[in-house]
Amino acid sequence: MEALGADDAAEPRVVRETAAFLLDHQPVIDLPPLIDLDDVVAACDGYLEELRRRLAH
């Protein structure tokens, strides 16, 4: 959240947009049961930039 410059009120939207981002890149069956944003940042190039773009709309 800090890296995005987002406050706590934006958290539900960050969660939704992160799930949407992951689903754009892999089948739902491959999603882990628990998603850590730091893990997504480390594993997915362009995630933060894409999330910032999605949150701006």
CHARMM-style PDB file with segment names, atoms N, HN, CA, C and O in Angstrom:
ATOM      1  N   MET     1       0.833  -1.182   0.000  1.00  0.00      PROA
ATOM      2  CA  MET     1       0.000   0.000   0.000  1.00  0.00      PROA
ATOM      3  C   MET     1       0.882   1.251   0.000  1.00  0.00      PROA
ATOM      4  O   MET     1       0.582   2.243  -0.665  1.00  0.00      PROA
ATOM      5  N   GLU     2       1.952   1.181   0.746  1.00  0.00      PROA
ATOM      6  HN  GLU     2       2.196   0.375   1.286  1.00  0.00      PROA
ATOM      7  CA  GLU     2       2.861   2.322   0.809  1.00  0.00      PROA
ATOM      8  C   GLU     2       3.500   2.592  -0.546  1.00  0.00      PROA
ATOM      9  O   GLU     2       3.604   3.744  -0.965  1.00  0.00      PROA
ATOM     10  N   ALA     3       3.928   1.541  -1.230  1.00  0.00      PROA
ATOM     11  HN  ALA     3       3.844   0.605  -0.889  1.00  0.00      PROA
ATOM     12  CA  ALA     3       4.562   1.697  -2.540  1.00  0.00      PROA
ATOM     13  C   ALA     3       3.597   2.286  -3.566  1.00  0.00      PROA
ATOM     14  O   ALA     3       4.020   2.908  -4.540  1.00  0.00      PROA
ATOM     15  N   LEU     4       2.312   2.089  -3.343  1.00  0.00      PROA
ATOM     16  HN  LEU     4       1.969   1.584  -2.552  1.00  0.00      PROA
ATOM     17  CA  LEU     4       1.305   2.634  -4.247  1.00  0.00      PROA
ATOM     18  C   LEU     4       0.912   4.059  -3.893  1.00  0.00      PROA
ATOM     19  O   LEU     4       0.294   4.761  -4.694  1.00  0.00      PROA
ATOM     20  N   GLY     5       1.272   4.476  -2.696  1.00  0.00      PROA
ATOM     21  HN  GLY     5       1.774   3.905  -2.046  1.00  0.00      PROA
ATOM     22  CA  GLY     5       0.835   5.777  -2.230  1.00  0.00      PROA
ATOM     23  C   GLY     5      -0.647   5.767  -1.900  1.00  0.00      PROA
ATOM     24  O   GLY     5      -1.314   6.800  -1.967  1.00  0.00      PROA
ATOM     25  N   ALA     6      -1.163   4.591  -1.541  1.00  0.00      PROA
ATOM     26  HN  ALA     6      -0.621   3.752  -1.486  1.00  0.00      PROA
ATOM     27  CA  ALA     6      -2.584   4.440  -1.253  1.00  0.00      PROA
ATOM     28  C   ALA     6      -2.822   4.379   0.251  1.00  0.00      PROA
ATOM     29  O   ALA     6      -2.001   3.865   1.011  1.00  0.00      PROA
ATOM     30  N   ASP     7      -3.960   4.915   0.654  1.00  0.00      PROA
ATOM     31  HN  ASP     7      -4.627   5.332   0.037  1.00  0.00      PROA
ATOM     32  CA  ASP     7      -4.312   4.857   2.078  1.00  0.00      PROA
ATOM     33  C   ASP     7      -5.134   3.602   2.360  1.00  0.00      PROA
ATOM     34  O   ASP     7      -5.470   2.846   1.449  1.00  0.00      PROA
ATOM     35  N   ASP     8      -5.448   3.397   3.623  1.00  0.00      PROA
ATOM     36  HN  ASP     8      -5.175   4.011   4.363  1.00  0.00      PROA
ATOM     37  CA  ASP     8      -6.184   2.197   4.026  1.00  0.00      PROA
ATOM     38  C   ASP     8      -7.565   2.107   3.382  1.00  0.00      PROA
ATOM     39  O   ASP     8      -8.081   1.010   3.168  1.00  0.00      PROA
ATOM     40  N   ALA     9      -8.157   3.244   3.075  1.00  0.00      PROA
ATOM     41  HN  ALA     9      -7.737   4.135   3.248  1.00  0.00      PROA
ATOM     42  CA  ALA     9      -9.482   3.241   2.463  1.00  0.00      PROA
ATOM     43  C   ALA     9      -9.452   2.618   1.065  1.00  0.00      PROA
ATOM     44  O   ALA     9     -10.473   2.127   0.584  1.00  0.00      PROA
ATOM     45  N   ALA    10      -8.295   2.636   0.417  1.00  0.00      PROA
ATOM     46  HN  ALA    10      -7.466   3.035   0.807  1.00  0.00      PROA
ATOM     47  CA  ALA    10      -8.163   2.084  -0.936  1.00  0.00      PROA
ATOM     48  C   ALA    10      -7.923   0.575  -0.927  1.00  0.00      PROA
ATOM     49  O   ALA    10      -7.915  -0.057  -1.983  1.00  0.00      PROA
ATOM     50  N   GLU    11      -7.729   0.000   0.252  1.00  0.00      PROA
ATOM     51  HN  GLU    11      -7.736   0.513   1.110  1.00  0.00      PROA
ATOM     52  CA  GLU    11      -7.370  -1.416   0.337  1.00  0.00      PROA
ATOM     53  C   GLU    11      -8.347  -2.357  -0.373  1.00  0.00      PROA
ATOM     54  O   GLU    11      -7.894  -3.239  -1.103  1.00  0.00      PROA
ATOM     55  N   PRO    12      -9.671  -2.211  -0.193  1.00  0.00      PROA
ATOM     56  CA  PRO    12     -10.578  -3.133  -0.912  1.00  0.00      PROA
ATOM     57  C   PRO    12     -10.417  -3.052  -2.431  1.00  0.00      PROA
ATOM     58  O   PRO    12     -10.495  -4.068  -3.122  1.00  0.00      PROA
ATOM     59  N   ARG    13     -10.198  -1.866  -2.936  1.00  0.00      PROA
ATOM     60  HN  ARG    13     -10.135  -1.041  -2.375  1.00  0.00      PROA
ATOM     61  CA  ARG    13     -10.012  -1.713  -4.386  1.00  0.00      PROA
ATOM     62  C   ARG    13      -8.685  -2.316  -4.828  1.00  0.00      PROA
ATOM     63  O   ARG    13      -8.609  -2.928  -5.893  1.00  0.00      PROA
ATOM     64  N   VAL    14      -7.644  -2.151  -4.026  1.00  0.00      PROA
ATOM     65  HN  VAL    14      -7.706  -1.654  -3.161  1.00  0.00      PROA
ATOM     66  CA  VAL    14      -6.345  -2.754  -4.340  1.00  0.00      PROA
ATOM     67  C   VAL    14      -6.488  -4.271  -4.400  1.00  0.00      PROA
ATOM     68  O   VAL    14      -5.924  -4.911  -5.288  1.00  0.00      PROA
ATOM     69  N   VAL    15      -7.229  -4.844  -3.474  1.00  0.00      PROA
ATOM     70  HN  VAL    15      -7.687  -4.324  -2.753  1.00  0.00      PROA
ATOM     71  CA  VAL    15      -7.443  -6.293  -3.465  1.00  0.00      PROA
ATOM     72  C   VAL    15      -8.177  -6.725  -4.730  1.00  0.00      PROA
ATOM     73  O   VAL    15      -7.772  -7.684  -5.387  1.00  0.00      PROA
ATOM     74  N   ARG    16      -9.265  -6.016  -5.079  1.00  0.00      PROA
ATOM     75  HN  ARG    16      -9.594  -5.236  -4.546  1.00  0.00      PROA
ATOM     76  CA  ARG    16     -10.022  -6.370  -6.290  1.00  0.00      PROA
ATOM     77  C   ARG    16      -9.169  -6.249  -7.541  1.00  0.00      PROA
ATOM     78  O   ARG    16      -9.187  -7.137  -8.394  1.00  0.00      PROA
ATOM     79  N   GLU    17      -8.424  -5.162  -7.658  1.00  0.00      PROA
ATOM     80  HN  GLU    17      -8.409  -4.441  -6.965  1.00  0.00      PROA
ATOM     81  CA  GLU    17      -7.612  -4.940  -8.852  1.00  0.00      PROA
ATOM     82  C   GLU    17      -6.441  -5.916  -8.920  1.00  0.00      PROA
ATOM     83  O   GLU    17      -6.027  -6.307 -10.011  1.00  0.00      PROA
ATOM     84  N   THR    18      -5.910  -6.309  -7.779  1.00  0.00      PROA
ATOM     85  HN  THR    18      -6.247  -5.992  -6.892  1.00  0.00      PROA
ATOM     86  CA  THR    18      -4.840  -7.311  -7.761  1.00  0.00      PROA
ATOM     87  C   THR    18      -5.375  -8.649  -8.246  1.00  0.00      PROA
ATOM     88  O   THR    18      -4.728  -9.326  -9.046  1.00  0.00      PROA
ATOM     89  N   ALA    19      -6.550  -9.033  -7.767  1.00  0.00      PROA
ATOM     90  HN  ALA    19      -7.075  -8.483  -7.117  1.00  0.00      PROA
ATOM     91  CA  ALA    19      -7.156 -10.280  -8.225  1.00  0.00      PROA
ATOM     92  C   ALA    19      -7.417 -10.222  -9.726  1.00  0.00      PROA
ATOM     93  O   ALA    19      -7.157 -11.195 -10.434  1.00  0.00      PROA
ATOM     94  N   ALA    20      -7.924  -9.103 -10.216  1.00  0.00      PROA
ATOM     95  HN  ALA    20      -8.135  -8.312  -9.641  1.00  0.00      PROA
ATOM     96  CA  ALA    20      -8.182  -8.950 -11.647  1.00  0.00      PROA
ATOM     97  C   ALA    20      -6.878  -9.033 -12.441  1.00  0.00      PROA
ATOM     98  O   ALA    20      -6.830  -9.666 -13.495  1.00  0.00      PROA
ATOM     99  N   PHE    21      -5.827  -8.397 -11.935  1.00  0.00      PROA
ATOM    100  HN  PHE    21      -5.867  -7.883 -11.078  1.00  0.00      PROA
ATOM    101  CA  PHE    21      -4.517  -8.454 -12.594  1.00  0.00      PROA
ATOM    102  C   PHE    21      -4.035  -9.892 -12.687  1.00  0.00      PROA
ATOM    103  O   PHE    21      -3.606 -10.339 -13.750  1.00  0.00      PROA
ATOM    104  N   LEU    22      -4.105 -10.612 -11.584  1.00  0.00      PROA
ATOM    105  HN  LEU    22      -4.453 -10.249 -10.720  1.00  0.00      PROA
ATOM    106  CA  LEU    22      -3.645 -12.003 -11.583  1.00  0.00      PROA
ATOM    107  C   LEU    22      -4.468 -12.859 -12.537  1.00  0.00      PROA
ATOM    108  O   LEU    22      -3.923 -13.718 -13.230  1.00  0.00      PROA
ATOM    109  N   LEU    23      -5.774 -12.630 -12.575  1.00  0.00      PROA
ATOM    110  HN  LEU    23      -6.217 -11.933 -12.012  1.00  0.00      PROA
ATOM    111  CA  LEU    23      -6.632 -13.409 -13.467  1.00  0.00      PROA
ATOM    112  C   LEU    23      -6.377 -13.085 -14.940  1.00  0.00      PROA
ATOM    113  O   LEU    23      -6.669 -13.898 -15.816  1.00  0.00      PROA
ATOM    114  N   ASP    24      -5.836 -11.907 -15.208  1.00  0.00      PROA
ATOM    115  HN  ASP    24      -5.598 -11.247 -14.496  1.00  0.00      PROA
ATOM    116  CA  ASP    24      -5.438 -11.557 -16.578  1.00  0.00      PROA
ATOM    117  C   ASP    24      -4.209 -12.349 -17.012  1.00  0.00      PROA
ATOM    118  O   ASP    24      -3.925 -12.460 -18.205  1.00  0.00      PROA
ATOM    119  N   HSD    25      -3.475 -12.904 -16.033  1.00  0.00      PROA
ATOM    120  HN  HSD    25      -3.705 -12.814 -15.064  1.00  0.00      PROA
ATOM    121  CA  HSD    25      -2.200 -13.554 -16.327  1.00  0.00      PROA
ATOM    122  C   HSD    25      -2.158 -15.051 -16.044  1.00  0.00      PROA
ATOM    123  O   HSD    25      -1.201 -15.727 -16.423  1.00  0.00      PROA
ATOM    124  N   GLN    26      -3.181 -15.569 -15.386  1.00  0.00      PROA
ATOM    125  HN  GLN    26      -3.958 -15.020 -15.079  1.00  0.00      PROA
ATOM    126  CA  GLN    26      -3.179 -17.001 -15.076  1.00  0.00      PROA
ATOM    127  C   GLN    26      -4.600 -17.473 -14.803  1.00  0.00      PROA
ATOM    128  O   GLN    26      -5.467 -16.675 -14.447  1.00  0.00      PROA
ATOM    129  N   PRO    27      -4.835 -18.760 -14.969  1.00  0.00      PROA
ATOM    130  CA  PRO    27      -6.172 -19.300 -14.691  1.00  0.00      PROA
ATOM    131  C   PRO    27      -6.492 -19.235 -13.192  1.00  0.00      PROA
ATOM    132  O   PRO    27      -5.596 -19.277 -12.349  1.00  0.00      PROA
ATOM    133  N   VAL    28      -7.762 -19.133 -12.888  1.00  0.00      PROA
ATOM    134  HN  VAL    28      -8.490 -19.098 -13.573  1.00  0.00      PROA
ATOM    135  CA  VAL    28      -8.197 -19.041 -11.495  1.00  0.00      PROA
ATOM    136  C   VAL    28      -7.730 -20.245 -10.681  1.00  0.00      PROA
ATOM    137  O   VAL    28      -7.430 -20.106  -9.496  1.00  0.00      PROA
ATOM    138  N   ILE    29      -7.666 -21.401 -11.287  1.00  0.00      PROA
ATOM    139  HN  ILE    29      -7.909 -21.514 -12.251  1.00  0.00      PROA
ATOM    140  CA  ILE    29      -7.234 -22.610 -10.580  1.00  0.00      PROA
ATOM    141  C   ILE    29      -5.789 -22.487 -10.079  1.00  0.00      PROA
ATOM    142  O   ILE    29      -5.405 -23.158  -9.121  1.00  0.00      PROA
ATOM    143  N   ASP    30      -4.994 -21.634 -10.723  1.00  0.00      PROA
ATOM    144  HN  ASP    30      -5.305 -21.089 -11.501  1.00  0.00      PROA
ATOM    145  CA  ASP    30      -3.589 -21.457 -10.336  1.00  0.00      PROA
ATOM    146  C   ASP    30      -3.375 -20.391  -9.269  1.00  0.00      PROA
ATOM    147  O   ASP    30      -2.255 -20.209  -8.792  1.00  0.00      PROA
ATOM    148  N   LEU    31      -4.443 -19.682  -8.888  1.00  0.00      PROA
ATOM    149  HN  LEU    31      -5.353 -19.830  -9.276  1.00  0.00      PROA
ATOM    150  CA  LEU    31      -4.295 -18.659  -7.854  1.00  0.00      PROA
ATOM    151  C   LEU    31      -4.103 -19.321  -6.493  1.00  0.00      PROA
ATOM    152  O   LEU    31      -4.773 -20.302  -6.172  1.00  0.00      PROA
ATOM    153  N   PRO    32      -3.186 -18.779  -5.699  1.00  0.00      PROA
ATOM    154  CA  PRO    32      -3.009 -19.338  -4.355  1.00  0.00      PROA
ATOM    155  C   PRO    32      -4.200 -18.955  -3.463  1.00  0.00      PROA
ATOM    156  O   PRO    32      -4.902 -17.988  -3.758  1.00  0.00      PROA
ATOM    157  N   PRO    33      -4.427 -19.693  -2.396  1.00  0.00      PROA
ATOM    158  CA  PRO    33      -5.555 -19.377  -1.510  1.00  0.00      PROA
ATOM    159  C   PRO    33      -5.371 -18.051  -0.766  1.00  0.00      PROA
ATOM    160  O   PRO    33      -6.347 -17.412  -0.374  1.00  0.00      PROA
ATOM    161  N   LEU    34      -4.142 -17.656  -0.579  1.00  0.00      PROA
ATOM    162  HN  LEU    34      -3.349 -18.175  -0.898  1.00  0.00      PROA
ATOM    163  CA  LEU    34      -3.825 -16.399   0.092  1.00  0.00      PROA
ATOM    164  C   LEU    34      -2.819 -15.654  -0.768  1.00  0.00      PROA
ATOM    165  O   LEU    34      -1.797 -16.211  -1.169  1.00  0.00      PROA
ATOM    166  N   ILE    35      -3.115 -14.392  -1.048  1.00  0.00      PROA
ATOM    167  HN  ILE    35      -3.945 -13.940  -0.722  1.00  0.00      PROA
ATOM    168  CA  ILE    35      -2.244 -13.600  -1.920  1.00  0.00      PROA
ATOM    169  C   ILE    35      -1.600 -12.500  -1.093  1.00  0.00      PROA
ATOM    170  O   ILE    35      -2.287 -11.690  -0.471  1.00  0.00      PROA
ATOM    171  N   ASP    36      -0.281 -12.482  -1.094  1.00  0.00      PROA
ATOM    172  HN  ASP    36       0.278 -13.140  -1.599  1.00  0.00      PROA
ATOM    173  CA  ASP    36       0.487 -11.439  -0.414  1.00  0.00      PROA
ATOM    174  C   ASP    36       0.959 -10.447  -1.472  1.00  0.00      PROA
ATOM    175  O   ASP    36       1.593 -10.835  -2.453  1.00  0.00      PROA
ATOM    176  N   LEU    37       0.650  -9.174  -1.271  1.00  0.00      PROA
ATOM    177  HN  LEU    37       0.135  -8.860  -0.474  1.00  0.00      PROA
ATOM    178  CA  LEU    37       1.010  -8.171  -2.275  1.00  0.00      PROA
ATOM    179  C   LEU    37       2.512  -8.104  -2.519  1.00  0.00      PROA
ATOM    180  O   LEU    37       2.947  -7.880  -3.649  1.00  0.00      PROA
ATOM    181  N   ASP    38       3.303  -8.295  -1.478  1.00  0.00      PROA
ATOM    182  HN  ASP    38       2.950  -8.477  -0.560  1.00  0.00      PROA
ATOM    183  CA  ASP    38       4.759  -8.300  -1.666  1.00  0.00      PROA
ATOM    184  C   ASP    38       5.196  -9.438  -2.573  1.00  0.00      PROA
ATOM    185  O   ASP    38       6.126  -9.282  -3.364  1.00  0.00      PROA
ATOM    186  N   ASP    39       4.533 -10.578  -2.465  1.00  0.00      PROA
ATOM    187  HN  ASP    39       3.777 -10.705  -1.823  1.00  0.00      PROA
ATOM    188  CA  ASP    39       4.836 -11.708  -3.343  1.00  0.00      PROA
ATOM    189  C   ASP    39       4.465 -11.389  -4.787  1.00  0.00      PROA
ATOM    190  O   ASP    39       5.192 -11.746  -5.714  1.00  0.00      PROA
ATOM    191  N   VAL    40       3.333 -10.719  -4.973  1.00  0.00      PROA
ATOM    192  HN  VAL    40       2.743 -10.430  -4.220  1.00  0.00      PROA
ATOM    193  CA  VAL    40       2.912 -10.350  -6.327  1.00  0.00      PROA
ATOM    194  C   VAL    40       3.909  -9.370  -6.931  1.00  0.00      PROA
ATOM    195  O   VAL    40       4.284  -9.506  -8.095  1.00  0.00      PROA
ATOM    196  N   VAL    41       4.335  -8.393  -6.156  1.00  0.00      PROA
ATOM    197  HN  VAL    41       4.030  -8.282  -5.210  1.00  0.00      PROA
ATOM    198  CA  VAL    41       5.329  -7.425  -6.632  1.00  0.00      PROA
ATOM    199  C   VAL    41       6.601  -8.145  -7.055  1.00  0.00      PROA
ATOM    200  O   VAL    41       7.170  -7.842  -8.104  1.00  0.00      PROA
ATOM    201  N   ALA    42       7.049  -9.100  -6.239  1.00  0.00      PROA
ATOM    202  HN  ALA    42       6.587  -9.346  -5.388  1.00  0.00      PROA
ATOM    203  CA  ALA    42       8.288  -9.818  -6.532  1.00  0.00      PROA
ATOM    204  C   ALA    42       8.157 -10.744  -7.738  1.00  0.00      PROA
ATOM    205  O   ALA    42       9.122 -10.939  -8.477  1.00  0.00      PROA
ATOM    206  N   ALA    43       6.979 -11.310  -7.940  1.00  0.00      PROA
ATOM    207  HN  ALA    43       6.195 -11.152  -7.340  1.00  0.00      PROA
ATOM    208  CA  ALA    43       6.812 -12.325  -8.980  1.00  0.00      PROA
ATOM    209  C   ALA    43       6.337 -11.777 -10.320  1.00  0.00      PROA
ATOM    210  O   ALA    43       6.543 -12.414 -11.353  1.00  0.00      PROA
ATOM    211  N   CYS    44       5.710 -10.614 -10.318  1.00  0.00      PROA
ATOM    212  HN  CYS    44       5.543 -10.096  -9.479  1.00  0.00      PROA
ATOM    213  CA  CYS    44       5.065 -10.121 -11.545  1.00  0.00      PROA
ATOM    214  C   CYS    44       5.641  -8.783 -11.976  1.00  0.00      PROA
ATOM    215  O   CYS    44       5.374  -7.744 -11.373  1.00  0.00      PROA
ATOM    216  N   ASP    45       6.432  -8.837 -13.024  1.00  0.00      PROA
ATOM    217  HN  ASP    45       6.649  -9.681 -13.514  1.00  0.00      PROA
ATOM    218  CA  ASP    45       6.960  -7.590 -13.581  1.00  0.00      PROA
ATOM    219  C   ASP    45       5.802  -6.721 -14.054  1.00  0.00      PROA
ATOM    220  O   ASP    45       4.872  -7.204 -14.700  1.00  0.00      PROA
ATOM    221  N   GLY    46       5.868  -5.456 -13.729  1.00  0.00      PROA
ATOM    222  HN  GLY    46       6.623  -5.064 -13.203  1.00  0.00      PROA
ATOM    223  CA  GLY    46       4.857  -4.519 -14.181  1.00  0.00      PROA
ATOM    224  C   GLY    46       3.619  -4.431 -13.319  1.00  0.00      PROA
ATOM    225  O   GLY    46       2.713  -3.651 -13.611  1.00  0.00      PROA
ATOM    226  N   TYR    47       3.567  -5.227 -12.250  1.00  0.00      PROA
ATOM    227  HN  TYR    47       4.303  -5.861 -12.012  1.00  0.00      PROA
ATOM    228  CA  TYR    47       2.371  -5.221 -11.398  1.00  0.00      PROA
ATOM    229  C   TYR    47       2.093  -3.842 -10.804  1.00  0.00      PROA
ATOM    230  O   TYR    47       0.980  -3.329 -10.920  1.00  0.00      PROA
ATOM    231  N   LEU    48       3.082  -3.251 -10.181  1.00  0.00      PROA
ATOM    232  HN  LEU    48       3.986  -3.667 -10.087  1.00  0.00      PROA
ATOM    233  CA  LEU    48       2.840  -1.955  -9.527  1.00  0.00      PROA
ATOM    234  C   LEU    48       2.408  -0.893 -10.530  1.00  0.00      PROA
ATOM    235  O   LEU    48       1.493  -0.116 -10.257  1.00  0.00      PROA
ATOM    236  N   GLU    49       3.050  -0.856 -11.674  1.00  0.00      PROA
ATOM    237  HN  GLU    49       3.793  -1.487 -11.896  1.00  0.00      PROA
ATOM    238  CA  GLU    49       2.691   0.131 -12.688  1.00  0.00      PROA
ATOM    239  C   GLU    49       1.263  -0.088 -13.169  1.00  0.00      PROA
ATOM    240  O   GLU    49       0.495   0.863 -13.318  1.00  0.00      PROA
ATOM    241  N   GLU    50       0.915  -1.352 -13.410  1.00  0.00      PROA
ATOM    242  HN  GLU    50       1.539  -2.124 -13.289  1.00  0.00      PROA
ATOM    243  CA  GLU    50      -0.437  -1.666 -13.866  1.00  0.00      PROA
ATOM    244  C   GLU    50      -1.457  -1.358 -12.779  1.00  0.00      PROA
ATOM    245  O   GLU    50      -2.533  -0.840 -13.074  1.00  0.00      PROA
ATOM    246  N   LEU    51      -1.143  -1.662 -11.557  1.00  0.00      PROA
ATOM    247  HN  LEU    51      -0.268  -2.084 -11.317  1.00  0.00      PROA
ATOM    248  CA  LEU    51      -2.068  -1.384 -10.464  1.00  0.00      PROA
ATOM    249  C   LEU    51      -2.266   0.118 -10.299  1.00  0.00      PROA
ATOM    250  O   LEU    51      -3.388   0.578 -10.091  1.00  0.00      PROA
ATOM    251  N   ARG    52      -1.198   0.871 -10.389  1.00  0.00      PROA
ATOM    252  HN  ARG    52      -0.286   0.497 -10.559  1.00  0.00      PROA
ATOM    253  CA  ARG    52      -1.335   2.335 -10.322  1.00  0.00      PROA
ATOM    254  C   ARG    52      -2.253   2.842 -11.438  1.00  0.00      PROA
ATOM    255  O   ARG    52      -3.093   3.712 -11.207  1.00  0.00      PROA
ATOM    256  N   ARG    53      -2.090   2.293 -12.649  1.00  0.00      PROA
ATOM    257  HN  ARG    53      -1.407   1.586 -12.835  1.00  0.00      PROA
ATOM    258  CA  ARG    53      -2.919   2.699 -13.772  1.00  0.00      PROA
ATOM    259  C   ARG    53      -4.386   2.356 -13.495  1.00  0.00      PROA
ATOM    260  O   ARG    53      -5.278   3.168 -13.742  1.00  0.00      PROA
ATOM    261  N   ARG    54      -4.626   1.158 -12.984  1.00  0.00      PROA
ATOM    262  HN  ARG    54      -3.902   0.498 -12.783  1.00  0.00      PROA
ATOM    263  CA  ARG    54      -6.001   0.740 -12.704  1.00  0.00      PROA
ATOM    264  C   ARG    54      -6.637   1.590 -11.603  1.00  0.00      PROA
ATOM    265  O   ARG    54      -7.823   1.916 -11.671  1.00  0.00      PROA
ATOM    266  N   LEU    55      -5.854   1.941 -10.602  1.00  0.00      PROA
ATOM    267  HN  LEU    55      -4.892   1.677 -10.547  1.00  0.00      PROA
ATOM    268  CA  LEU    55      -6.392   2.730  -9.486  1.00  0.00      PROA
ATOM    269  C   LEU    55      -6.651   4.181  -9.891  1.00  0.00      PROA
ATOM    270  O   LEU    55      -7.457   4.864  -9.259  1.00  0.00      PROA
ATOM    271  N   ALA    56      -5.983   4.650 -10.924  1.00  0.00      PROA
ATOM    272  HN  ALA    56      -5.328   4.095 -11.438  1.00  0.00      PROA
ATOM    273  CA  ALA    56      -6.170   6.030 -11.368  1.00  0.00      PROA
ATOM    274  C   ALA    56      -7.510   6.224 -12.071  1.00  0.00      PROA
ATOM    275  O   ALA    56      -7.970   7.355 -12.221  1.00  0.00      PROA
ATOM    276  N   HSD    57      -8.130   5.147 -12.497  1.00  0.00      PROA
ATOM    277  HN  HSD    57      -7.756   4.228 -12.375  1.00  0.00      PROA
ATOM    278  CA  HSD    57      -9.408   5.254 -13.226  1.00  0.00      PROA
ATOM    279  C   HSD    57     -10.570   5.114 -12.291  1.00  0.00      PROA
ATOM    280  OT1 HSD    57     -11.721   5.177 -12.723  1.00  0.00      PROA
TER     281      HSD     57
END
